[in-house]
């Protein structure tokens, strides 16, 4: 994945992944509308708060917490990452601590990713039939003048008996961020235990918000 794709992937990730409390502040029976509203509110907030951001990048954490967190199913994503490495039911307290630490870690990571925002346009494609499905996908395109469009698929889940959809994953150019995080953390959980990984994430969450370093020209994975 080249630097441009990484940067825009990170930018769109902040509108979605892994960071929500238990209930959204608004309910959305239409998953497309959820993506549209959250993206618009987040990017409008960044534009309006530029004076505060220029003074202190830590203000981006506030934007992430207030504009993004309510619309993502973090517990579902965390459970997916843990997988079968830990019996969640038998270790409920440890899992709750992991979810909290993971959220705080991602808040800082995505606050840094928000520094990439340069008023790119996000187009949402027409919705697909949902029916009684509990999981659906919303396709978007990131449009940056003079550069190729980037396709971003948001995967959303409607918990049983819930009134709203919540985001559980983002797939950028075929790469699932949830799968990537699961590959990164599940091995550590198996090797070191859930508690140690929780401590590690809490320490990482203390790092100050900063602009991510650019890759050298011509670098690609």
Residue, then its C-alpha position, 0 to 999 in steps of 0.5 A: x500500500x503506497x503512502x497516498x493510499x495509507x494516508x487517505x485510508x487513515x483519514x477515512x478510518x477516523x470516521x468509523x472504526x472501533x471507537x464507540x460507547x454502547x449507544x449512539x447519540x442519534x439513531x440511523x435506520x439507513x446505514x448510508x445516511x449514518x455514513x453521510x451524516x457522521x462524515x459531514x459532521x466530523x469534517x465540518x468540525x475539523x474545518x471550524x475548529x482549525x484555530x484550536x487545532x493549530x494551537x494544540x493538536x490534542x483538540x483532535x481527540x475531542x473531535x474524535x470522541x464527540x463526533x465519531x465514537x457514538x457510531x461504531x460498535x467497539x465491543x463487537x470489533x474488540x471481540x472479533x480481535x480477541x477471537x478465541x484467544x480468550x474466553x470472554x465470558x469467563x474473563x469479562x472484567x479483563x475484556x472490559x478493560x481491554x475494550x477501554x484501553x483499545x478505544x483510548x489507543x485508537x482515539x490517539x491514533x485516529x486523532x493523528x490521522x485527522x491531520x491528513x484532512x485537506x477537504x477531500x470530497x467523499x461520495x457515497x454510492x447508491x444504497x443496496x437492498x438491505x432486507x432483513x440482513x443484520x450486516x451490510x456494506x456502504x461503498x464510498x469514494x474519496x475524491x482528491x482532484x488530480x488523483x485516482x479515486x479511492x474506494x472505501x467500503x464501510x461494513x455496518x451491523x445492526x445489533x438484534x433489537x436495535x434501532x440503529x446501525x453501527x460501523x464494524x469495519x472499513x475496507x480500503x482498496x480491498x484491505x480490511x482494517x479490522x482484519x489487520x488489527x486482528x492479525x496485529x493484536x491477536x498474536x500478542x494476546x495469545x503470546x502475552x495474555x489479554x492483561x499485558x496487551x491491555x497495559x501496552x495499549x494504555x501506555x501507547x494511548x498516552x503518546x501525544x497527538x502528532x502528524x504521522x511521518x511521511x514515507x520516503x518518496x517511492x516507498x510502497x508496501 
